[in-house]
Amino acid sequence: MAAIKIGRQPVARDPDHCDIPYYVSEFVEREIGNDRNSLTKLGMLIEELSENKRQLEEQVLTVSSEVPKRIQNALKNAEDSEKTLSQLLEEETLLSESIDNHLLKAQPWMEALDVLISQIEEMERHLAYLKWISRIEELSDNIQQYLMTNNVPEAATTLASMAELDIRLQESSCSHLLAFVRSTVQFWHKILKDKLSSDFEAILTQLHWPFIGPPQSQAFGLATPGSASDVYNNLEMLFSQLLKLQTSDELITKPKQLPEKYSLPSSPPIILPMQIMLNPLQKRFRYHFTGNRQTNVLSKPEWYLTQVLMWIGNHAKFLDEKIQPILDKAGYSVNARLEFSRALVMLILEKLAADIPCLLYDDNLFCHLVDEVLLFERELYIVHGYLSTFPSCMHILSEETCFQRWLTVERKFALQKMDSMLSSEAAWISQYKDISDVDEMKVPGCAETFMTLLFVITDRYKNLPTASRKLQFLELQKDLVDDFRIRLTQVMKEETRAFLGFRYCAILNAVNYIATVLSDWADNVFFLQLQQAALEVCADSNALSKLQLGQLASMESSVFDDMINLLERLKHDMLTRQVDHVFREVKDAAKLYRKERWLSLPSQAEQAVMSLSSTACPMLLTLRDRLLQLEQQLCHSLFKIFWQMLVEKVDVFIYQEIILANHFNEGGAAQLQFDMSRNLFPLFSHYCKRPENYFKHIKEACIILNLNIGSALLLKDVLESASENGTILNPNQPSATAALNELGVYKLAQQDVEILLNLKTNWPNTGK
């Protein structure tokens, strides 16, 4: 540590080796330092420090005098609290003993009081029980009085109140009371229902209900307008009174239900007045279509299905114009026509449930039944506005045994249809071959028939009530597509010697058409919904990987992706075979052209008119003929893929086998460019605007070979400089890529251009 001089004596700064405390030496150094003149401050410092010392001593004395007082106060408070706690404990003990004594004395009173309270509660229950009985008897007496005075509307209203009491008592454990209420409701309900039903049926008879003829022939059987008004007033009155019996009717009457295996959706009972209106039609239905009647034939389901549709249509006008206003006025949110249809459909469901087991294993009868049921359902929904939330025939067909049989029959008849369509004479002929606007896809008859078959199957199962059933049908469709693809592949293999033949091209068109239609279907709302359902099923069963689930969920893939991929692979293989076949023919036709004497051809200036090389004619004729042939036989999209694949091969072939394999003088290079730009490229001008852009190797090779000597020498110098300098850039020297791009060369690499320049033979003699 440094030393601080006070006078001539050094003061050590190290606190571990100094008698004077460190903070004192720091204070002296800060206040006085090494300046002797500062010693005049010592008097003031001593006075200031003395004052500080005095104040600190006073504070110490004050604190030392106050602390004992606080401690004494705290001890005193603790002693007082202890005394108070002791007093409270004594009081608590006394109070506890007093309470125990009081409870001991009051125990007999409590026991007696409990008995009295129990008796009171029991009497209250008895009183409530009697009040319920009294209330029910009062309502019953009121109904009797109303009936004695022929006040049926009030009687019906009172019965509705009694039925509400019955509902309120459902949770009660008083079984006898419940039985009493129910029996009373049942007693009066039967009387009122019988009376109102007979009057209502009489009114319906006056209206000639039910209506057997078509709506336009209905006059509702009334002679004069005055009588019509009275009848319709009575109809409204009786209908409204019967509606008041709806609650009691639901309590008493248990509707007939089909077994749970049909999984019918829950639906409210048919309203009582509508039940009465439906009675004659239900009797007619059961009379004609049950038992041994001649109209009850398993092979003729269309008889009873058509009859029900006729009844719905015949009564629609009356229900809309006469019954619906009554329901609206009464505050019932019921559609009269739908209620009528729902009741008649239940007859159909009962009939189907009884008939299907009898014809389940007769394929023809079962298939006919399904066809008729589907036609019935379509008209029911489209014409009569039936709701999908109501029970329908599809619930019966969805029952496990019936549904599996339906799938089996559907598969069987679809396979038979596929056999017949493929063996037909018109299987590979387009139905619209003479109509160019319609025949753009050049679809053979078998493919169009097959896709129509799939569409019909979709239309048949799209109204199934559950997604799981729809997914099973979707799997059937995918199996049929795969089966048809395999059949097409088998037929295609029989045509391996005629890749350009009519049937081979027809198969290719068929594959392309099916893949295109399936891709379009993938965006259909119905199949998107099935995709969502499939996603949920697969997520529950862990049947797919997380990647596949993600693709399904994000709509990157579709339910037909597997089939589309297989069809696209088959299409690509078939197109590749065709391209390879035509390319082989082109190569064979180009043998003489490959041996052309490109070194000795006259220059363009020596010829009056440039003409096509005679050796190129076979190659170009082959190309032209095959392009025309396949343009007629393949659809536009396939032909476009075909010629682009072929162009790619021809471009590389001519570049590698003809250009790189020869040397060219000025005339040879000009002749090559003429053959290519004026003869080869125009063959494809009908299919695109700039065909030369598809022959990049040939086009750019011709540019290099036809450079004049000056440009060729400059280009050669640039390329050689670029090769020698490597990555070192000379700002005054253009890059090789820029020089090539300026000439229109983008495809060929620098090394390829150097090779092409070396193929030129008309270089000047530079003495090198």
Helices and strands as residue ranges (DSSP letters): E 4-6, E 9-11, G 15-17, H 22-31, G 36-41, H 42-148, H 152-168, G 169-171, H 175-206, G 215-217, H 225-244, H 246-252, G 260-262, H 272-289, H 301-318, I 319-323, H 324-330, H 336-359, H 363-382, H 393-397, H 400-423, G 439-441, H 445-461, H 467-494, H 502-522, H 525-541, H 546-553, H 561-589, H 591-594, G 604-606, G 614-616, H 617-633, H 636-653, I 654-659, H 666-675, I 676-680, G 681-684, G 691-694, H 696-705, H 709-725, H 736-743, H 750-759
